Amino acid sequence: MAGHSKWANIKFRKAAQDAKKGKIFTRLIREITVAARAGGGDASSNPRLRTALDKAYANNMAKDTVERAIKRGTGELEGVDYEEVTYEGYGPSGVAILIETMTDNRVRTVAEIRHIFSKRGGNLGTSGSVAYLFQRRGMISLAADVGEDRVLEAALEAGAEDVVTEDGRIVVYTEATALHGVAEALQNAGLTPEEIELTMIPETTVEVSGDDADKLMRLLEALEENDDVQNVYANYSLSDEEMARLEAAS
């Protein structure tokens, strides 16, 4: 990415989202429920559910809360029937934005998403308008002090795509289907991942700065604050100087 790493930009948005919203449990419960509905309640044979459970337990979610979410997904308990809908659009400087939602009312959600784009200087696009710019990838982060050579050996042998040191972390990138196999290989090698997740990585990026960067951050934050939104991805890039400016202003 121009001037900065994938990891830095992802973590910048994620930290701002988690600190500002405090809604991570709601989103995780929805993800667990939908994952269990789509692929069954056995995490050993449902990689999506396993990823959701990893996140839930990493965020100290109670086991009984997790189990209720799984049972709602498998139909053992009654619950809201959520539908997964992805929206696509553009922000300032032509930044591509991909929004993953879970909703019980598609009409309400699209109206709210369209309003946010219009109010914040963006444009809601049609299906397929920006999705081709992103690829789903697995991402595993570890503390830098575990040693990149150890991570490199274990990860590449297990089929990882790349291992890099970014912003004080060792980050392993994998194909989406290889995420848990690589994570297990790292754990078997005595290495403890700090985070294991599926994410969307942009194929190309647009560097933003100044007023456009400020407007883009406000647009992304407004999207993330919507109750139906699960994840927001954008193909922007920030220089170190611009990252520092935005962090100081937040």
N, C-alpha and C positions, 0 to 999 in steps of 0.2 A: 504494500500500500504506500502511496506517495507520502513520504515524510513520517509515517508511523505504522505500527503493526496492527494486524487484525485483532489480536488479543487486547491491545490497549483500547481500541475503539469499542469493542464489545463490552469490556469491563467498565468503561466509562459510562456507557448507557445503562448497563445492568446495575451499577452501584447507585446511580441517580434514581433509577426506577425503584429499587428496593427501599432506599432510604426515604424517598418521597411518599411512596404509596402505602407500604405496610400491608399489601394485599396478597402477598405471596402464597399464604395458606389457601386462600380461596382458589387461586389459579392452579395450585398443585392438586387440590381435591378434584377440580374439574378434569384436569389432565389424567389423573388416576382413574376416575370414573369412565371417561371416554376410552382410555387405553384398554381397560378391562372389558368394556362393551365390545370393542373392535376385535380384540385378540384373546379374550379369556382372562380369567383371574389368576392363572399360574405364571408368575414372573419368569420362571425358568424357560418357558416356551414363548414368552411374549416380551421381546426386547423393548418395545415402547413402554410397557408397564414397568419393566425393570428400571429403565432410565428415570421414570417418574418417581418410583419408590426411592431410588438413590437420592434424588433431590429432596424428597420429603423428609427422609431420615437425616440428611445433612442439615436440614433446617429445623431439626428437633421436633418434628411432628409426632404426636402420640400414636402408638401402634393401633389403638382402638379406632382412632380417627381414620387411619389408613385402611383398616379392615372394613369399616363402614363404606368408605368410598369405593372399594373394590366390589363389595356386595351390591351397591347401587348400580355399578356398571354391569355386573353379571345378572342382574334382575332379582337377586335374593332379597333386596330391600327396595322400596319405592323411592323414586327421586325424580328430579327434573330431567327431561330428555333434551340434552344439548346436541346441537348440530355444529359441525366444524365448517367454517366458511373463511376463505382467504380473500383479502382485498389487496389491490395494487394501486400505486399512485406515484406522483412525483412531488418533490419538495423544492425549496429554493436551490438555485444552481443546477437544476435538473437531476437532483439526487433521487434515485429509485428507492421506493419504500414498499415493503411487503409486510402485511399485517395479518397475523393468524388470530382468529376469533373462535370462541365457543359461545353459542347463543341459543336461547329458547324462543327467539323472535327475530327472524332474519330481516324483516321489514324495518323494525326499530333499529337494528344494528347498522344497516347500510345507511339509513338516514343520519344517524349520529356520526358515522365515519365521514360521510360526505360533508356534513356541516363543519367538522373539525378541519378537514382539508381546505374548505372554502374560507373559513375564518382565519386560518393560520398561513395563508399564502401558498397552498399546495393545490394539486389537482388529483381527484380520484380518477384512476384509469380503468380500462376494461380488463377483463380476465386475460392473462397472458402478456400484458403490456410490459411488465418488468420481471416476471417470475424467471424468465430464461437467463437473467443476469445473476442468479443465485444458484448455489449447489448445496444440498444438504450434506453436512459432514459431521463426523464425531470429533469431539475436542476434549482432551484430558489435560488438566493442569497439575503440576507438582511443584513443590518448593525447590528453589534453585540449588539449595545446599545438598540435595540428594545426589547431585552429580550428573551432568548431561551424558557422559559416556555410559553410565549404568543404564540410564533411561533409553538411550539410543540403541544399545545392544538388545535390550529386552523388547522394546517397541517394534523395531524394524523386523526382528525375527518373527514377531507375531503378526506382521502384515500392516504396520502403520505406514502412512504415506510420507510423513515428515515429522521431524523433531527439531524444535527451535527454542532458543532462549529469548523471551520477550518480556520486558518490563518486570524483571525480577522473578519470573516464573519460567519453568520449563514446560512447554506446551507441545502436546502430541496431537497431530491431526490424522484422522483415519477416514476410510469410507464409512458411511452410516452403518452398514451391516456389520462392520468389523469392530465397532466401538467397544462392545463388552468383552470380546475376545482379547483385544489389546489390553483393556483395563485389567482383566484377570491375569494376563501374562505379567504385567507390571507388579501386581499384588503378589504373585507367586515368586517374583524376583526380590521380594522384600521391600518394594516401593509402594508408598501409600498416596494415591491421587487425592488432591484437595477438591477437585471437581471433575465430574464426568457428565457430559451433556451432548445432546444433538443440537446443532445450530445450523444456520444458513450463512454460508460464506459467499460474499460477492466475487464474481469473476473479474470485474473491473471496478475501479473506484473513482469518485469525483472529490477532489480536494476543495474544501470550503473554508472560508475565513470571514472575519469581520461581521458585517450586518447579516449576511446570508447564513453564517454559522449560528448566530443568535436566533434568527428566525427558524432555522431548521431544528435547533434544540427545543424551542417552544412547541413546534409542531409535533415532534416525536414524543415529548412529555405529555401533550394533550391526548395523543393517541393511546399512550401507555396508561393514562389515567381512566380511560373508558373501562367500565366494568366487564364488558364482553371481550375485551382484548386480552389474549394470552401472551403473544410475542410480537415485537416490532423489529424488523431488520431493515437496514438502510445501507447503501453502498457509498457512504461518505468517508472521507479521510481527513484527519486533522494533523497539522504539524505539531511538533513538541511545544512550540511557542503558543499556538492557538489552544492546545489542550490545557496548558498552564493558565491561560487567560480565562477560559471557561470554568475551570475548576475554582479559580480565585473568585469568580463572580457568583458561583453557585452557593 
